[in-house]
Amino acid sequence: MREVTVVLLDDGLSSTAIMPLEIFHCAGRLWNDLNGTPADPAFRVRAVSLDGKAVRSPYGVRIVPGASIDEVGRTDLIVVPTSGLDLDLKLVENSRLLPWLKHHYDQGALIAGVCMGAAYLAEAGLLDDRLATTHWAPSADMSKRWPQVRWRPDLFVTEDARVLCSGGVYAAVDLSLYLVEKLCGHETAVRTAKALLLPMPRLCQSGYAMLPVSRAHDDARIREAEAWLQANFNREVQTASLARRAGMAVRTFTRRFKAATGRLPAAYQQALRIEAAKAMLERDDRPIQSISAEVGYDDAPFFRALFKRLTGMTPAEYRARFAPLAVRGYDGHGP
């Protein structure tokens, strides 16, 4: 069973800590309880504060943790919530958190920051030259404070080298369900979402998702190529043109791209397009052919076949399973 540690901090919105606690607690448990089958908990969850004492919210709610951060011996995942808007004050007030996060990251833990909780990850150096997101409002300030971070405030969830971030407050749900799916599989995540009457994770604040499609790596020039592909995924792109942009011979570029990301450039672009299409299918009722063209495939039958090969479902099946009722045609009257 995986260990999840949620940090409690003064002056933050309690839901950014409570929602992860409840979602991870319910994974493998609540669905089973509701359906009369034995529980199979996926996580052991605990809440901690810096000193083990209760924390206060700005609206009077007090939360009592089970331990202090110093009592955490080992954990698989740490979630850092919000803690107020005054970053100058809060980073000093909660400075003990920074080396603790770095220590557990070095021990192999996943580290996740919810909303402005990403500031602690950035200050600890865990986001240097890595993809990250946060709430759109403080994103400009955070970009100036930590210019070495590759901020993407258009995304709800980012993951890069075992460090994850989410956008606004409700994105705590997206991040938590994303991690349940990553660590326990799709079925457990869907059951957890259904049991809690939650939608499956939104991944992109600008309207379509970009799941991480490559493993973590430190090849800066390949990172630049990835960023360009992510911004231009629906264009026709030749490997030779990508290689020229990276200043490499085609064979060298292809070898380094595969070594860094685990995919050939064409397969990487396919994965980007399919992730974008999935999010579009979840959010609107446009014809499949229109979505196919928007993500870069004028040949709709090819798109359908590729989508099924990569997801195990046709686009129509995916929409029927994951889209909101309004997209699926339910008008709110009758069954």
VOMARRO-874038 format. One record per residue: residue in one letter; z, y, x of N, C-alpha, C in turn. Coordinates in steps of 0.001 Angstrom, whole numbers, plus 500000, padded with zeros to 6 digits. Example, Ala and Ser with C-alpha at 12.3 -4.5 7.8 and 13.67 -1.06 7.14 Angstrom:
BEGIN
A507800494310513190507800495500512300507800496700513200 S507080497750512850507140498940513670507870500030512900 
This chain:
BEGIN
M500000498809500840500000500000500000500000501249500881 R499125502198500557499017503406501373500129504399501050 E500571505090502075501631506077501936501032507471501762 V501423508167500706500965509530500447502169510463500489 T502062511526501259503126512513501374502602513860500887 V503221514395499859502847515706499327503926516700499735 V503515517740500429504439518764500896504696519765499768 L505948520141499582506310521186498619506626522463499383 L506058523589498938506261524869499609506695525923498592 D507537526839499027507983527926498154506820528825497738 D506920529342496512506063530421496001504632530006495677 G504348528721495708503008528271495344502945527864493885 L501754527628493388501578527107492037501940525623492063 S502935525245491290503484523891491360502429522822491105 S501452523129490268500448522120489917499646521655491118 T499533522481492154498751522046493319499465520957494101 A500756520782493850501492519651494413501719518561493373 I502029518960492129502351517990491093501132517153490706 M499972517782490577498786517017490178498456515919491187 P498428516196492493498221515091493434499301514024493331 L500574514421493205501640513436493069501386512509491881 E501014513069490749500833512261489549499585511395489617 I498503511940490160497266511154490234497424509977491181 F497992510204492357498163509093493291499189508081492756 H500220508568492079501195507658491490500538506773490429 C499639507340489644499032506606488532497914505658488966 A497342505864490136496214505034490581496640503570490685 G495961502715489942496290501297489937497468500950489062 R498044501935488379499265501698487600499082502039486123 L498716503300485828498718503755484443497677503023483597 W496462502869484122495419502158483368495900500758483020 N496509500076483980497001498725483756498092498723482693 D499021499673482799500097499755481812499541499979480410 L498560500846480291497984501150478986497232499974478395 N496734499100479264495947497953478805496722496637478869 G498024496714479131498864495530479087498610494526480188 T498167495020481352497948494132482498498918494514483609 P499185493591484533500147493897485596499710495096486427 A500642495963486727500341497134487556500033496694488972 D499124497422489589498758497160490985498710498502491711 P499872499124491941499895500475492513499135500545493827 A498314501573493948497509501737495161498232502556496220 F499196503387495792499853504306496718501366504321496495 R502078504545497569503495504888497485503585506388497756 V504103507133496794504022508593496832505416509191497023 R505481510212497866506747510916498046506474512409498212 A507437513202497757507372514646497923508397515060498961 V507996515939499865508895516421500916508819517943500980 S509878518543501474509848519975501781510193520147503250 L510105521350503747510352521562505176511757521119505564 D512733521415504704514129521111505047514785520116504100 G514021519543503180514585518596502231515235519239501028 K515238520570500958515858521275499843514812521620498778 A515304521977497596514414522328496493513562523539496851 V512367523569496309511488524720496500511370525469495180 R511025526733495263510939527583494075509477527970493824 S509155528123492576507842528638492204507984530106491829 P506890530855491758506998532273491394507351532484489928 Y507391531414489118507696531554487692508960530779487318 G509805530489488303511127529974488010511308528473488051 V510230527719488186510348526264488263510829525877489662 R511822524999489719512319524493490994512021523005491068 I511563522559492218511215521149492410512047520606493560 V512662519464493316513520518839494325512747517711495009 P512581517770496322511843516716497039512733515504497277 G512109514445497783512870513257498122513344513232499549 A512771514114500373513109514090501804512603515376502445 S512916515530503744512360516621504539511177516081505336 I510383516980505892509238516523506673509690515725507895 D510877516010508410511358515305509596511700513847509311 E511856513500508049512183512125507682510952511264507468 V509770511840507608508528511082507427508172510396508739 G508281509078508763507953508355509989506472508106510133 R505862507592509089504429507316509105503880507581507717 T502669508091507659502020508305506375500510508200506566 D499831507785505500498366507652505562497661508924505135 L498329509721504314497705510923503759498774511976503541 I498457513212503926499328514360503658498549515368502827 V499171515858501759498564516888500917499394518161501041 V498722519267501376499382520568501529498932521468500378 P499855521945499532499482522767498384499414524249498733 T499299525078497718499338526527497905500772526996498147 S500910528225498639502261528734498907502341530246498799 G501550530851497939501591532309497808500419532978498504 L500152534216498109498952534916498577499133535645499907 D500356535914500300500600536669501522500569535716502717 L499396535532503287499246534560504370500031534952505614 D500066536241505935500822536671507114502276536224507019 L502872536416505862504264536028505660504413534517505626 K503570533853504883503736532424504653503465531593505906 L502516532004506724502240531249507936503422531301508899 V504131532418508906505346532521509731506482531729509087 E506654531926507800507754531279507071507664529754507142 N506452529238507134506246527786507122505672527272508438 S505970527969509524505372527614510819505761526214511294 R506913525700510840507325524349511229506331523302510763 L505562523653509750504607522698509194503456522402510152 L503088523379510979501865523272511775501903522142512801 P502906522063513692502922520948514643503122519602513958 W503814519608512815504020518369512059502688517829511537 L501857518718511012500525518299510553499700517759511706 K499722518467512828498943518038513993499424516669514479 H500726516453514500501280515176514942500766514028514072 H500838514197512761500426513102511883498915512909511890 Y498173514012512082496725513838512235496426513003513479 D497103513306514573496902512542515814497316511087515653 Q498204510817514695498624509443514429497670508721513473 G496636509416513018495620508773512193495640509111510721 A496526510016510290496618510354508872495452511227508434 L495067511095507172494192512061506521495035513273506156 I494486514468506342495197515702506017494358516474505006 A494963516833503869494230517516502808494928518809502434 G494159519894502313494688521180501895494129521572500540 V495004521877499600494581522280498260494519523798498183 C493378524324497767493215525759497565493587526503498862 M494537527425498814494915528172500012495777527364500970 G496108526138500606496763525238501554495900524975502767 A494590525219502626493683525061503770494055525986504918 A494756527079504622495157528014505678496039527330506717 Y496918526430506277497797525738507225497004524774508107 L495992524159507542495139523264508331494376524068509380 A493881525245508958493144526094509895494052526608511000 E495263527070510645496184527608511635496650526530512610 A496699525290512151497089524172513022495948523717513933 G494753524307513759493611523936514589492868522727514102 L493234522188512926492601520968512435491217521212511842 L490888522472511585489585522780510992488612523399511989 D488966523473513247488072524070514240486735523336514264 D485646524102514070484286523571514078484097522474513044 R484842522558511950484718521568510890484439522255509558 L483876521477508654483568521953507318484854522099506511 A484958523185505742486164523417504940485810524287503748 T486684524232502747486533525113501594487903525629501185 T487902526587500288489129527145499726488748527881498458 H489712528504497810489418529304496629488463530429497017 W487548530759496106486528531762496436487140533129496763 A488278533490496105488817534843496265489263535150497697 P490071534285498354490505534602499721489541534123500794 S488382533590500383487500532948501370487001533930502433 A486730535188502049486242536156503038487315536453504076 D488551536632503613489658536891504540489882535694505457 M489826534507504899490058533315505708488927533107506709 S487726533473506332486598533371507274486793534302508465 K487370535492508222487629536421509318488784535938510192 R489811535376509558490965534887510314490597533698511204 W489789532811510660489448531579511377487929531414511422 P487259532240512236485790532201512273485233530912512858 Q486077530149513548485613528897514136485460527795513093 V485955528032511882485839527056510798484528527277510057 R483876526206509668482616526305508918482946526330507416 W483324527515506950483765527655505572482602527513504597 R482835526745503515481853526593502437482570526787501104 P482852528049500730483586528289499484482804527922498237 D481518527571498387480761527113497226481122525678496846 L481793524955497733482123523566497469483526523420496888 F483694522468495990485023522150495482485795521289496471 V485116520353497121485772519412498026484952519279499296 T485630519304500434484963519024501708485751517955502454 E485054517232503287485685516231504150484985516264505495 D485745516340506559485167516359507902486226515835508874 A485954514676509436486813514108510479488262513953510024 R488460513347508875489783513052508305490548514286507846 V489864515411507730490489516627507209489720517041505950 L490459517227504851489841517526503566490402518821503004 C489567519518502231489996520747501573489436520754500159 S490089521538499296489564521715497946489601523191497589 G488838523543496563488734524935496141489967525385495382 G489785525911494175490889526497493430491933525499492970 V492856525981492149494030525214491751493634523889491106 Y492760523942490109492388522707489410491644521748490326 A491093522247491415490410521367492364491366520388493025 A492688520570492832493638519543493260493327518220492579 V492859518289491332492455517077490617491220516478491260 D490219517319491537488988516834492159489280516170493500 L490084516832494312490407516303495628491149514977495513 S492113514908494615492912513689494489492066512520494008 L491244512737492989490392511654492498489337511268493533 Y488836512261494262487897511967495345488543511023496354 L489801511285496707490494510451497677490832509079497100 V491164509016495809491384507710495187490104506879495277 E488964507511495000487698506783495088487401506378496523 K487639507266497463487358506972498868488217505816499380 L489485505820499003490424504859499569490549503570498758 C490258503656497456490485502491496587489237501995495872 G488164502756495942486933502336495286486685503070493980 H485443502990493558484976503741492392485694503302491112 E485864502013490930486448501522489679487870502028489495 T488658501994490554490031502482490453490054503965490131 A489155504744490753489105506180490485488727506456489036 V487728505755488529487303505965487142488419505588486181 R489105504468486437490199504056485556491345505069485588 T491621505588486777492667506597486883492292507845486098 A491042508280486244490572509461485515490624509229484013 K490186508056483570490182507773482137491603507709481582 A492499507092482332493875506970481862494530508333481706 L494181509269482563494753510614482530493891511599481744 L492782511109481170491841511958480431491322513098481296 L490942512749482513490408513724483461488944513434483726 P488154514467484042486781514219484477486774513703485906 M485726512996486251485572512587487643485343513828488509 P485544513709489824485566514902490681484311515750490608 R484533517047490547483463518013490802483467518257492303 L482304518334492881482254518483494337481741519839494782 C481107520578493881480482521816494339480707522942493348 Q481237524051493811481512525177492941480239525865492457 S479147525695493154477917526382492763477074525556491804 G477546524399491376476865523698490304476318522335490638 Y476248521956491892475849520583492181476567520098493427 A476796518797493474477699518234494480476989517880495761 M477737517988496837477289517515498136478397516649498723 L478374515376498421479343514489499045479078514403500538 P480115514211501344479866513966502761478959512756502923 V477873512903503639476926511800503782476871511274505204 S477703511771506065477715511269507436479137511134507931 R479309510360508962480635510221509547480928511422510442 A482186511547510827482584512659511688481969512508513073 H481580513630513659481033513601515016481179514977515636 D480903515063516926481088516308517674479802516823518312 D478649516374517809477372516823518356476988518143517667 A477197519255518355477017520573517745475591520808517267 R474612520373518041473223520625517637472837519785516422 I473388518588516322473121517780515138473847518360513935 R475027518938514137475715519624513045474842520753512491 E474188521494513382473305522576512936472144522024512123 A471597520897512561470500520274511806470984519815510441 E472193519264510386472768518843509105472934520036508170 A473452521127508695473672522314507868472343522818507301 W471304522791508125469994523243507646469480522310506562 L469634521005506760469193520042505750469971520225504445 Q471254520471504542472057520649503340471611521868502548 A471170522901503239470707524111502567469281523982502062 N468526523020502582467103522888502246466749521456501846 F467700520756501228467514519327500977466341519021500064 N465946519980499190464873519699498236463489520089498753 R463408520500500011462111520832500612461546519623501348 E460251519613501512459628518570502331459909518883503800 V460585517995504466460999518228505847460558517062506710 Q459868517358507781459458516338508733460468516268509873 T460683515060510356461606514890511477461167515722512674 A459859515834512871459359516612514008459779518078513920 S459778518623512697460181520029512552461681520191512781 L462474519210512347463900519251512622464163519181514122 A463400518334514800463569518195516246463245519502516957 R462183520185516496461827521473517103462935522490516889 R463503522510515685464595523442515416465790523176516324 A466002521898516635467126521530517495466785521626518976 G465525521908519305465104522018520697465089520688521423 M464669519631520726464648518296521323463312517626521054 A463030516636521865461907515757521582462250514925520356 V461217514494519628461453513770518377462281512518518602 R461958511730519606462702510484519842464155510767520208 T464361511800521022465731512157521402466519512628520186 F465897513489519381466561513994518189466907512856517233 T465942511975516982466178510867516057467313509986516538 R467327509695517836468387508849518391469750509532518247 R469814510819518588471095511529518508471547511723517063 F470600511973516160470947512150514753471547510861514194 K470917509747514486471417508453514000472772508129514627 A472917508402515912474183508117516588475314508971516008 A475009510230515667476037511148515184476389510914513720 T475368510720512875475599510680511427475613509279510846 G475062508313511577474956506965511038473724506757510187 R472877507781510062471663507688509248470484508291510002 L469305507814509700468094508487510151467913509766509327 P467194510761509852467058512025509112466531511864507698 A465534511011507497464973510830506153465995510235505193 A466769509268505672467797508659504825468906509657504516 Y469224510500505484470235511543505280469782512486504169 Q468516512911504223468003513809503199467987513120501834 Q467639511846501797467673511108500537469075511117499940 A470083510896500786471458510880500298471853512236499739 L471460513320500412471738514660499903471099514870498533 R469851514454498393469146514654497129469792513860495998 I470195512641496277470794511818495234472150512381494814 E472930512878495763474216513475495399474011514718494536 A473011515526494870472712516696494047472278516274492648 A471441515249492573470965514768491270472111514227490429 K473044513516491050474198512987490314474968514110489629 A475223515177490365475986516277489789475209516972488672 M473889517103488833473083517701487765473116516835486514 L473047515522486682473096514615485540474431514711484818 E475479514991485554476809515096484960476981516381484167 R476151517396484423476456518721483895475447519300482911 D474239518764482852473314519309481861472410518209481333 D471677518545480260470887517540479553469387517688479795 R469026518293480908467596518403481216466953517027481353 P465650516925481115464974515645481306465116515144482746 I465130513836482894465253513227484217464142513711485136 Q462941513858484591461806514300485411462051515692485977 S462686516573485204462987517922485681463996517882486826 I465017517051486692466000516918487760465366516309488993 S464519515317488799463806514696489917463041515739490721 A462307516603490017461528517635490700462430518638491406 E463571518988490771464446519992491358465064519527492672 V465342518237492785465934517750494032464877517363495059 G463587517506494693462548517312495691461620516136495487 Y461731515434494329460869514281494076459967514552492879 D458694514842493140457740515030492049457386513709491382 D457573512612492100457295511276491570458568510756490893 A458673510967489567459894510590488850460180509091488894 P459180508197488763459478506762488874460080506394490234 F459574507022491307460155506764492629461601507227492664 F461847508413492090463211508934492055464131507983491302 R463688507489490143464523506573489360464847505315490158 A463842504774490838464056503553491615465013503801492778 L464825504939493464465702505276494589467127505509494096 F467275506222492983468595506498492436469325505196492118 K468633504272491489469266503000491145469634502206492385 R468764502252493396469050501504494624470293502041495319 L470477503367495283471590503967496012472882504045495202 T472783503993493866473986504137493041474311502902492212 G473335502006492061473554500839491220473306501094489746 M472888502326489384472603502694487998471325503504487945 T470648503459486815469536504376486612470104505771486355 P469292506825486495469790508168486172470323508271484745 A469648507633483797470106507690482404471445506988482238 E471617505850482904472895505142482838474016505972483463 Y473697506627484557474702507461485223475135508601484307 R474165509258483675474489510358482759475337509854481589 A474967508693481038475708508154479896477153507843480263 R477375507501481525478716507117481945479578508308482340 F478978509320482946479780510371483562479605511762482976 A478565512012482205478356513369481693479340513694480582 P479665514971480392480501515368479258479827515001477946 L480618514900476873480067514509475583478955515432475130 A479096516738475398478074517685474959476731517392475598 V476748516965476859475506516619477548474940515334476995 R475826514393476596475374513116476085474958513178474629 G475095514356474000474583514519472658475608514426471552 Y476896514347471879477938514281470853478180515676470305 D478145515822468994478274517159468396479673517484467903 G480628516576468104481988516841467690482305516449466267 H481345515875465529481555515504464125481375513997463981 G482446513318463703482359511874463472482326511109464771 P482298509757464673482346508904465843481052508912466615 
